[in-house]
Amino acid sequence: MIIIIVLLVLLFLIVFGQYNKLIKLKMKVKQSKSGIDVYCQQRFDLIPNLIETVKGYMKHEEEIFQKVAELRAQYTNTKELKVGEELNQKMNSILAVAENYPELKANEQFLNLQKNLEKMESQLQAARRIYNNDVTNYNTKISMVPYNIVAGIFRFKEEELFQLENSEARKNVDVQL
Protein backbone atom coordinates (compact mmCIF):
# COMPACT_ATOMS: atom_id res chain seq x y z
CA MET A 1 0.00 0.00 0.00
CA ILE A 2 2.83 2.42 0.89
CA ILE A 3 4.60 1.58 -2.37
CA ILE A 4 1.45 2.51 -4.34
CA ILE A 5 1.13 5.80 -2.43
CA VAL A 6 4.81 6.60 -3.00
CA LEU A 7 4.48 5.79 -6.71
CA LEU A 8 1.36 7.99 -7.01
CA VAL A 9 3.09 10.87 -5.22
CA LEU A 10 6.15 10.42 -7.42
CA LEU A 11 3.98 10.34 -10.54
CA PHE A 12 2.16 13.46 -9.37
CA LEU A 13 5.47 15.27 -8.80
CA ILE A 14 6.74 14.28 -12.24
CA VAL A 15 3.53 15.46 -13.95
CA PHE A 16 3.57 18.65 -11.86
CA GLY A 17 7.17 19.36 -12.85
CA GLN A 18 6.54 18.74 -16.53
CA TYR A 19 3.41 20.87 -16.48
CA ASN A 20 5.34 23.75 -14.93
CA LYS A 21 8.09 23.46 -17.56
CA LEU A 22 5.49 23.59 -20.33
CA ILE A 23 3.83 26.62 -18.75
CA LYS A 24 7.22 28.33 -18.51
CA LEU A 25 7.91 27.69 -22.20
CA LYS A 26 4.43 28.90 -23.19
CA MET A 27 4.96 32.12 -21.22
CA LYS A 28 8.31 32.61 -22.94
CA VAL A 29 6.55 32.35 -26.32
CA LYS A 30 4.02 34.98 -25.19
CA GLN A 31 6.82 37.25 -24.01
CA SER A 32 8.65 36.88 -27.32
CA LYS A 33 5.49 37.70 -29.26
CA SER A 34 5.04 40.76 -27.05
CA GLY A 35 8.60 41.80 -27.91
CA ILE A 36 7.69 41.85 -31.59
CA ASP A 37 4.69 44.00 -30.76
CA VAL A 38 6.82 46.47 -28.78
CA TYR A 39 9.25 46.96 -31.66
CA CYS A 40 6.37 47.30 -34.14
CA GLN A 41 4.82 49.99 -31.98
CA GLN A 42 8.12 51.86 -31.67
CA ARG A 43 8.57 51.69 -35.41
CA PHE A 44 5.03 52.90 -36.02
CA ASP A 45 5.59 55.81 -33.66
CA LEU A 46 8.45 56.93 -35.90
CA ILE A 47 6.39 56.64 -39.06
CA PRO A 48 4.46 59.94 -38.78
CA ASN A 49 7.73 61.87 -38.38
CA LEU A 50 9.27 60.10 -41.35
CA ILE A 51 6.18 60.66 -43.47
CA GLU A 52 6.00 64.38 -42.66
CA THR A 53 9.64 64.79 -43.59
CA VAL A 54 9.27 62.92 -46.85
CA LYS A 55 5.89 64.49 -47.71
CA GLY A 56 7.45 67.89 -48.17
CA TYR A 57 9.55 66.49 -51.01
CA MET A 58 7.06 64.12 -52.59
CA LYS A 59 3.56 65.54 -52.92
CA HIS A 60 2.63 63.10 -55.69
CA GLU A 61 3.18 60.01 -53.48
CA GLU A 62 0.05 60.74 -51.45
CA GLU A 63 -1.44 57.27 -52.05
CA ILE A 64 1.48 55.55 -50.31
CA PHE A 65 1.20 57.87 -47.31
CA GLN A 66 -2.54 57.29 -47.05
CA LYS A 67 -2.09 53.50 -47.15
CA VAL A 68 0.65 53.69 -44.51
CA ALA A 69 -1.60 55.74 -42.24
CA GLU A 70 -4.45 53.25 -42.71
CA LEU A 71 -2.21 50.26 -42.01
CA ARG A 72 -0.72 51.95 -38.95
CA ALA A 73 -4.21 52.61 -37.54
CA GLN A 74 -5.30 49.05 -38.36
CA TYR A 75 -2.24 47.59 -36.63
CA THR A 76 -2.78 49.79 -33.58
CA ASN A 77 -6.35 48.47 -33.31
CA THR A 78 -5.73 44.78 -34.09
CA LYS A 79 -2.04 44.14 -33.26
CA GLU A 80 -1.98 41.57 -36.11
CA LEU A 81 1.53 40.73 -37.25
CA LYS A 82 0.32 40.35 -40.85
CA VAL A 83 -0.75 44.00 -40.90
CA GLY A 84 2.66 44.93 -39.52
CA GLU A 85 4.35 43.12 -42.38
CA GLU A 86 2.19 44.90 -44.97
CA LEU A 87 3.07 48.20 -43.32
CA ASN A 88 6.73 47.23 -43.41
CA GLN A 89 6.44 46.69 -47.15
CA LYS A 90 4.92 50.17 -47.63
CA MET A 91 7.66 51.72 -45.49
CA ASN A 92 10.24 50.08 -47.73
CA SER A 93 8.49 51.75 -50.67
CA ILE A 94 8.79 55.15 -49.01
CA LEU A 95 12.46 54.62 -48.25
CA ALA A 96 13.10 53.45 -51.82
CA VAL A 97 11.30 56.47 -53.27
CA ALA A 98 13.20 58.77 -50.94
CA GLU A 99 16.50 57.52 -52.33
CA ASN A 100 15.57 59.12 -55.67
CA TYR A 101 15.41 62.59 -54.10
CA PRO A 102 19.00 63.81 -53.42
CA GLU A 103 17.88 66.82 -51.38
CA LEU A 104 15.79 64.52 -49.17
CA LYS A 105 18.65 62.10 -48.66
CA ALA A 106 20.78 65.02 -47.47
CA ASN A 107 18.15 66.24 -45.01
CA GLU A 108 19.51 65.69 -41.50
CA GLN A 109 16.09 65.01 -39.97
CA PHE A 110 15.32 62.40 -42.62
CA LEU A 111 18.70 60.74 -42.18
CA ASN A 112 18.18 60.53 -38.43
CA LEU A 113 14.69 59.08 -38.84
CA GLN A 114 15.93 56.62 -41.44
CA LYS A 115 18.76 55.52 -39.12
CA ASN A 116 16.30 55.01 -36.26
CA LEU A 117 13.93 53.08 -38.49
CA GLU A 118 16.74 50.83 -39.73
CA LYS A 119 17.77 50.21 -36.12
CA MET A 120 14.20 49.28 -35.22
CA GLU A 121 13.96 46.98 -38.23
CA SER A 122 17.09 45.21 -37.02
CA GLN A 123 15.65 44.89 -33.51
CA LEU A 124 12.35 43.66 -34.92
CA GLN A 125 14.16 41.06 -36.99
CA ALA A 126 16.01 39.88 -33.87
CA ALA A 127 12.72 39.75 -31.93
CA ARG A 128 11.21 37.57 -34.67
CA ARG A 129 14.17 35.20 -34.49
CA ILE A 130 13.83 34.98 -30.71
CA TYR A 131 10.09 34.33 -31.05
CA ASN A 132 10.65 31.56 -33.60
CA ASN A 133 13.34 30.02 -31.40
CA ASP A 134 11.01 30.07 -28.37
CA VAL A 135 8.14 28.60 -30.40
CA THR A 136 10.42 25.86 -31.72
CA ASN A 137 11.58 24.99 -28.19
CA TYR A 138 7.99 24.92 -26.93
CA ASN A 139 6.68 22.85 -29.86
CA THR A 140 9.57 20.43 -29.55
CA LYS A 141 8.98 19.97 -25.84
CA ILE A 142 5.24 19.26 -26.20
CA SER A 143 6.06 16.70 -28.89
CA MET A 144 8.61 14.76 -26.83
CA VAL A 145 7.88 11.83 -24.54
CA PRO A 146 6.85 12.10 -21.70
CA TYR A 147 5.95 15.79 -22.11
CA ASN A 148 3.57 14.96 -24.94
CA ILE A 149 1.44 12.96 -22.49
CA VAL A 150 1.21 15.89 -20.07
CA ALA A 151 0.66 18.30 -22.98
CA GLY A 152 -2.17 16.12 -24.26
CA ILE A 153 -3.82 15.85 -20.85
CA PHE A 154 -3.69 19.62 -20.28
CA ARG A 155 -4.43 20.48 -23.95
CA PHE A 156 -1.27 22.36 -24.80
CA LYS A 157 -1.41 23.33 -28.48
CA GLU A 158 1.44 23.95 -30.88
CA GLU A 159 2.24 27.58 -31.60
CA GLU A 160 2.84 28.85 -35.12
CA LEU A 161 6.20 30.15 -36.21
CA PHE A 162 6.34 33.72 -37.42
CA GLN A 163 6.72 33.81 -41.17
CA LEU A 164 5.87 36.16 -43.98
CA GLU A 165 2.75 34.83 -45.62
CA ASN A 166 2.68 37.29 -48.47
CA SER A 167 5.33 36.43 -51.03
CA GLU A 168 5.16 40.07 -52.20
CA ALA A 169 6.68 41.14 -48.88
CA ARG A 170 9.78 39.09 -49.71
CA LYS A 171 10.44 40.82 -53.03
CA ASN A 172 12.51 43.95 -53.57
CA VAL A 173 10.46 47.10 -53.70
CA ASP A 174 10.10 48.48 -57.23
CA VAL A 175 9.15 52.15 -57.07
CA GLN A 176 7.87 53.84 -60.20
CA LEU A 177 8.17 57.63 -60.20
Residue pairs with C-beta under 8 A, 6 or more apart in sequence:
14 146
15 150
15 153
18 146
18 147
18 150
19 150
19 154
21 141
21 147
22 138
22 141
22 142
22 147
22 150
22 151
22 154
22 156
25 134
25 137
25 138
25 141
26 138
26 156
26 159
28 134
28 137
28 138
29 131
29 134
29 135
29 138
29 159
31 134
32 127
32 130
32 131
32 133
32 134
32 135
33 131
35 127
35 130
35 131
36 81
36 84
36 124
36 127
36 128
36 131
36 162
37 79
38 127
39 120
39 123
39 124
39 127
40 75
40 81
40 84
40 124
41 76
42 120
43 91
43 117
43 120
43 121
43 124
44 72
44 75
44 76
44 87
46 113
46 116
46 117
46 120
47 68
47 72
47 87
47 91
49 109
49 113
50 91
50 94
50 110
50 113
50 114
50 117
51 65
51 68
51 69
51 94
53 104
53 107
53 109
53 110
53 113
54 61
54 65
54 94
54 97
54 98
54 104
54 110
55 61
55 65
57 98
57 101
57 103
57 104
57 107
58 97
58 98
58 101
58 104
61 94
61 97
64 90
64 93
64 94
64 97
65 94
67 90
68 87
68 90
68 91
68 94
71 83
71 86
71 87
71 90
72 87
74 80
74 83
75 83
75 84
75 87
81 162
82 165
82 166
85 164
85 165
85 166
85 169
86 166
86 169
88 121
88 169
89 166
89 168
89 169
89 173
91 117
92 173
93 173
93 175
95 114
95 117
96 173
96 175
97 175
97 177
98 104
98 105
98 110
98 114
99 105
100 175
100 177
104 110
105 111
128 162
131 162
132 161
132 162
135 159
135 160
135 161
135 162
136 161
138 158
138 159
139 158
139 159
141 147
141 151
142 148
142 151
142 156
142 158
143 151
143 158
150 156
164 170
